């Protein structure tokens, strides 16, 4: 008898489930956002928020866009780098994005979301395989990954978006992608 079950609780699914659970908690207890979100002025009193804010989202659109991006880019990056390196890029990008937010953001604005970590994944992929064709909402044809990342980076500068976290995550991802690409060349050439 064949087993057609292909679900595997890998790092990506774990992160998605954790994000959804925290989102549900914040729907039930909105005050949890202030305990888990990153407020630069309170960082020294709430240092855990440099990590916990990566699991807090401000609405259905926010979490859906981040989790779809995490799923697709994460799966591709895991196949290229392995789960351990994927997690390094994800969390290092999220933390660097949060450091940028602490240094450049409004001191009393609460920063939430996995976008800095997601931009790290996108930056790494854009360095390793920049011409991968991807579909972007409202664009009817596939475009190269590097162009999609650029479009989303430009959107990051809209009011109410923590562009600092996006830029910090992207920088980490580009640097990590550069080193992983260089390392891969040594093995194949």
C-alpha positions as CSV (number, residue, x, y, z in Angstrom):
1,X,0.0,0.0,0.0
2,X,1.4,3.4,-0.9
3,X,1.5,6.3,1.4
4,X,0.8,9.6,-0.5
5,X,1.3,11.8,2.5
6,X,4.1,14.3,1.6
7,X,3.8,16.8,4.4
8,X,7.1,17.3,6.2
9,X,7.4,19.6,9.2
10,X,10.6,21.2,8.1
11,X,11.9,24.6,9.2
12,X,9.6,26.5,6.8
13,X,6.4,24.8,8.1
14,X,7.6,25.3,11.7
15,X,8.1,29.0,11.1
16,X,4.7,29.4,9.3
17,X,2.9,27.5,12.0
18,X,4.6,29.6,14.8
19,X,3.8,32.8,12.9
20,X,0.1,31.8,12.6
21,X,-0.1,30.8,16.2
22,X,1.4,34.1,17.4
23,X,-1.0,36.0,15.0
24,X,-4.0,34.2,16.5
25,X,-2.7,35.1,20.0
26,X,-2.5,38.8,19.0
27,X,-6.0,38.7,17.6
28,X,-7.2,37.4,21.0
29,X,-4.9,39.6,23.0
30,X,-3.9,42.7,21.0
31,X,-1.8,43.9,23.9
32,X,0.6,41.1,23.2
33,X,1.9,43.1,20.3
34,X,3.5,45.5,22.8
35,X,5.1,42.7,24.7
36,X,6.5,40.9,21.6
37,X,6.9,43.8,19.1
38,X,10.2,45.7,18.9
39,X,10.0,49.3,20.2
40,X,13.5,50.9,19.9
41,X,13.1,53.1,23.0
42,X,12.3,50.0,25.1
43,X,14.7,47.6,23.6
44,X,17.1,47.5,26.6
45,X,14.1,46.7,28.8
46,X,12.6,44.1,26.4
47,X,15.6,42.6,24.6
48,X,13.7,39.4,23.6
49,X,11.8,41.6,21.1
50,X,14.7,41.5,18.6
51,X,13.6,38.0,17.9
52,X,9.9,37.8,19.0
53,X,8.8,40.6,16.7
54,X,9.7,38.4,13.7
55,X,6.6,36.3,14.6
56,X,4.1,39.2,15.1
57,X,2.0,40.5,12.2
58,X,-0.3,43.5,12.0
59,X,-3.1,42.1,9.9
60,X,-4.2,39.3,7.5
61,X,-2.6,40.9,4.5
62,X,0.7,41.3,6.3
63,X,0.9,37.7,7.5
64,X,-0.4,36.2,4.2
65,X,2.2,38.1,2.1
66,X,5.0,37.2,4.4
67,X,4.1,33.5,4.8
68,X,3.6,33.1,1.0
69,X,7.0,34.7,0.4
70,X,8.6,32.5,3.2
71,X,7.1,29.4,1.7
72,X,8.3,29.9,-1.9
73,X,11.6,31.6,-1.3
74,X,12.3,29.4,1.7
75,X,11.7,26.1,-0.1
76,X,14.0,27.2,-2.9
77,X,16.7,28.3,-0.6
78,X,16.6,25.2,1.5
79,X,17.1,23.1,-1.6
80,X,20.2,25.2,-2.5
81,X,21.7,25.6,1.0
82,X,20.2,23.1,3.4
83,X,17.9,23.8,6.4
84,X,20.7,24.9,8.7
85,X,22.0,27.6,6.4
86,X,18.5,28.6,5.5
87,X,17.8,29.2,9.2
88,X,21.0,31.1,9.6
89,X,20.1,33.5,6.8
90,X,16.5,33.9,8.0
91,X,17.3,34.7,11.6
92,X,20.5,36.7,11.0
93,X,18.6,38.8,8.4
94,X,15.7,39.3,10.8
95,X,18.1,40.4,13.6
96,X,20.1,42.7,11.3
97,X,16.9,44.2,10.0
98,X,15.8,44.8,13.6
99,X,19.2,46.5,14.4
100,X,18.6,48.8,11.5
101,X,15.1,49.5,12.8
102,X,16.5,50.3,16.3
103,X,19.1,52.6,14.9
104,X,17.1,54.3,12.2
105,X,13.4,53.9,13.1
106,X,11.1,56.0,15.2
107,X,12.0,55.3,18.9
108,X,8.4,54.7,20.0
109,X,7.0,52.9,17.0
110,X,6.4,49.2,17.4
111,X,8.2,47.2,14.7
112,X,6.6,43.9,13.8
113,X,6.8,41.2,11.1
114,X,9.1,38.8,9.4
115,X,9.8,41.0,6.5
116,X,13.4,41.7,7.4
117,X,14.0,37.9,7.5
118,X,12.0,37.5,4.3
119,X,14.2,40.1,2.6
120,X,17.3,38.3,3.7
121,X,16.0,35.1,1.9
122,X,15.2,37.2,-1.2
123,X,18.6,38.9,-1.1
124,X,20.4,35.5,-0.8
125,X,18.4,34.0,-3.6
126,X,18.9,37.2,-5.8
127,X,22.7,36.7,-5.4
128,X,22.7,33.0,-6.0
129,X,20.2,32.8,-8.8
130,X,19.1,36.4,-9.9
131,X,17.3,35.4,-13.1
132,X,14.9,32.9,-11.6
133,X,11.5,33.8,-13.1
134,X,8.9,34.7,-10.5
135,X,5.3,35.9,-10.6
136,X,4.5,39.1,-8.7
137,X,0.9,40.1,-7.8
138,X,-0.6,42.3,-10.5
139,X,2.2,41.7,-13.0
140,X,0.8,39.2,-15.6
141,X,4.2,37.8,-16.7
142,X,7.1,36.3,-14.8
143,X,10.0,38.7,-14.0
144,X,13.5,38.0,-12.8
145,X,13.8,37.5,-9.1
146,X,16.2,40.5,-8.7
147,X,13.6,42.8,-10.3
148,X,10.9,41.4,-7.9
149,X,13.1,42.1,-4.9
150,X,13.8,45.6,-6.2
151,X,10.0,46.3,-6.6
152,X,9.3,45.1,-3.1
153,X,12.2,47.2,-1.7
154,X,10.7,50.3,-3.4
155,X,7.3,49.5,-1.9
156,X,9.0,49.3,1.5
157,X,9.4,53.1,1.5
158,X,5.6,53.6,1.7
159,X,4.4,55.2,5.0
160,X,3.9,52.8,7.8
161,X,6.3,50.2,6.6
162,X,9.6,49.5,8.5
163,X,11.9,50.1,5.5
164,X,14.9,49.9,7.9
165,X,14.2,46.3,8.7
166,X,13.7,45.5,5.0
167,X,17.0,47.1,4.0
168,X,18.9,45.5,6.9
169,X,17.6,42.1,6.0
170,X,18.3,42.6,2.3
171,X,21.9,43.6,3.0
172,X,22.5,40.5,5.1
173,X,20.9,38.3,2.5
174,X,23.0,39.8,-0.3
175,X,26.2,39.3,1.7
176,X,25.2,35.7,2.6
177,X,24.2,34.9,-0.9
178,X,27.5,36.2,-2.2
179,X,29.4,33.9,0.1
180,X,27.2,30.9,-0.5
181,X,27.5,31.4,-4.3
182,X,31.3,31.7,-4.0
183,X,31.4,28.5,-1.9
184,X,29.2,26.6,-4.4
185,X,31.5,27.6,-7.3
186,X,34.4,26.0,-5.5
187,X,32.6,22.7,-5.4
188,X,31.4,22.7,-9.0
189,X,34.3,24.1,-10.9
